[in-house]
């Protein structure tokens, strides 16, 4: 026989903050005109729903005095623009006006190396039952480059993220690594490589360390809140969460063997 004790965990609550999810992605071979920015609010830990930040004014401007207005879709917190003009190494400025507060951020659209080919090993992991994937790309020589790799299992819709720099691999053909015990034969693995800035690399590197499945604890108090590049112009202490970045993207769809 056994019994269970129900434990009510009392967590502290705080005033909701704006969360800005603003990636501008220019997929190789496309115009890059369609872009989406998502605004939401923080919520208590046990809440199932993420409240949208509806009714905001959102626009992006570039160095050529172009302004791209993002229009909300049906009070969902998703803001769309279908006339964006991407430019490699172009500088972009984001402005979000929400609840009479102005949030801003600036970023650069970073180029990326194409994913050239993929190799698979079916005997990976400590127990030899994981599928290991290597996605190869060639790093440009004599330039500091930073990469965000996203591996999406299209059967489960589970994604895995990794960041890389070229400190020790400058100018070489190298690979991003992914291991998964749930990859079935004939499944489609979508691999995305994003060009990112050094600041976003540092930001994601800390986030990934804090959310690592093997070492992270969802109830553990983090040493500090990870701050993005968005600021509150009038009230810096009421800062938003999230990030504004702009990336060229290489996509490779791989059929698992």
N, C-alpha and C positions, 0 to 999 in steps of 0.2 A: 504494500500500500504506500501511497505517497500523497502529499498535499502541496498546495501552492498558496503562497501569500501574495496578495495583490499589493504592490508598492506604488503609491502615487508620487511621481517625481515632480517636485515643485521647482520650476525653472523661472528665472528672472525674465521679465519682459521689458522691452524698451520701446521708445517712440519709433514708429515705422520710418524706414529710410527708403529713398528712391534707389532702385537698382537699374542701371543703364547697361543694356546688352547691345552694343553697337559695333558689330563687325561689318566692314565694307569689304566684300570679297569679289575679286575679279578673276573668274575662272578662265584659264587659258583657252583661247579659241572662241570666246563669247564677247559680246559688246560690253558686258558689265553694267548695263543700264539699270537693271532691276536690283534694288537694295532694300533691306528691311532692318529696322531698329526696334527693339522690344523694350518697353518700360514696365516695370512692376514694382511692388512694394515688399519689403521684408515682412515676415509673418511669424507667429509663434512656432516653435519647433514641431509641435504635434499637429499643426494645421495641414490638411490634405490639399488645400487649394492655395494657389499663388495669386494674390490680388493684383489685377492689372492697374497700371497708372494711366488712367484714361483722361482725355481732355487736355493733353499737353500740346505745346507748340514746339515742333522739332524741325531743325534745318541744318544743312551742312553747306559750307562755303569753301571755295578754293582760292588759289593765288591769282586767278584770272577774273575775279569778281563775279563768278557764277555762284548762284544760290540755289540749292536743291531742297525744296520743301518736302517733308515727309508727312503724309496724310494718314490718319488713324483709320483702321478697318473696324467699323461697328463696335466701338468701345471695348476692344480686345486688348489694348495696350501695344498692338503691333502697328507700326508706322511705316508706310511704304512710299518709295519714290521709284519711278520707272524711267527717269530721264537722266540718271547720274552719268557723269563723264569721268571715267578712271584714267589716271596717268601714272605710269611708273615713276616712283620717287616724288610724286606730287604731294604737296602739303595740304591737309584738310582740317577745317575747324568745325567742331560740333557745338551747337547751341540747343539746350533744352530748357523751356520755360514751363515750370510745373508748380502749382499752388503759390504763384507770385514769387517764386524763387528762380534764379537763373543759374543753370549749370553749364559749364563749358569744358572743352577738351580739344587738344590738337594732336594730330598724328601724321605720319608719312606712309604712303602706299609703297610697301616693300616688294621687290621682285622675288621670284622663287625659281629654283631649279626644277626641271621636269623629272617626274618619276620615270625611269627608263625601263626597268624590268623588275620582276619579283621572283624570289626563290623560296621554296617550301621544304621544311623538314618535319616529318611526321613523328619523329621519336624524341621530341624535346621535353623539357622540364625535368625535375628531379626523378620522377617516376617513369619518364619516357612515354607519357600518354598525352602530351600536349603537341599541338600543331604550331610550329615556329615559322614566322614569315619575315623575310628580309626584303625591304623595298629599297632598291638602289637608285642613287642620284649622284650627279657630279657637282661638287662645290666649286664655284668660281674662285680662281686664284687671286691672292693679294687683296681680298675684300673681306671684311668681317661680315659673316652671315649668321642668321638665326632662323630656326625653323620650328614650326609647330606641326606635328604629324597627328592625324586623326585616323583611326582604324574603326570602321563601322561594320559590324556583323549584321547584314541585312535580314537574316532570318530572325534574330532576336532583337534587333534594333539597339543593341548594346554597343557603346562606343568606348574606345580607349585612347587616351591622349598622352603624347610624349613630346618633350622639347629637346632640341639639339643646338649646339653651336659648332663652329669650325676651328676652335682654338688649336686642336691637334690634328685636324684633317683638312686644312686649307688647300684647295686646289685638287683634291683627290676624289676618286669615285668611292663613295661610302654608302652605308645603308641605315635605314631606320628599322628597329626590331620590334616585333610583336609576337606574343605567345598566348595561345587560347586553347583550352581543353574542350570547348564547345563548338569548334568549327567542324561542320560536317562536310563530307565530299559533295561537290557540286554547289555548295553554298557560295554566294557572292560576297566577297569582302571588298568594300569600297575604301580605298586608301587616299587620303587627302594630305597634301603638303602645302603649308601656308608660309609665305615669307613674313617674318615679323621683326619688330625692332628689338634692340637689346633690352629696353625697359619692359616690354611685354614679355620677353623671355624670362627676365628676373621675376616678374609678377606671377607668371604661370608656374615657374619652377617652385616657388614657395607654396602656391596653392596645391600643386600636385603632391608635394611632400606632406602637407597637412591632411590630405584626403586619401593617402595611400591605404589600401585595404589591409595591408599586413601590419602597419604601424600606427595608423590613426584610430582615434576613439571619438565617436560622434558626440560624447558628453565631455570630452577633454577640453579644458580651457586653453585656447590658443595663446601663445605669448603676446601676439599683437594682431589687430585686424589688418588684413591685407588690403592696402589701399590701391585703387586704380589711378588712372590719369585724369579722371573727371573731378572738377572742383565746383564748389558752391561759391559764386562770386560775392554774394553779400554776407553769407554766414559760413565761413570756412569750417567751423566746428560741426555744422550739420551737413557733412560731406555725404555724397552718394557712394554706393557700391557699384562694382562693374568696371567696364573698360571700353574705350573707343579705339579701335585699331583699323588699319586698312592693309589688305594683303592681296597679292597675286596668288592664285591657287592652282596647283597641278593635281588632277584627279586620275586615279588608275583603278579600274574595276578588275578584280582578280577572282577567277573561279577556282575554288579550293579543289585540289586533286584528291 
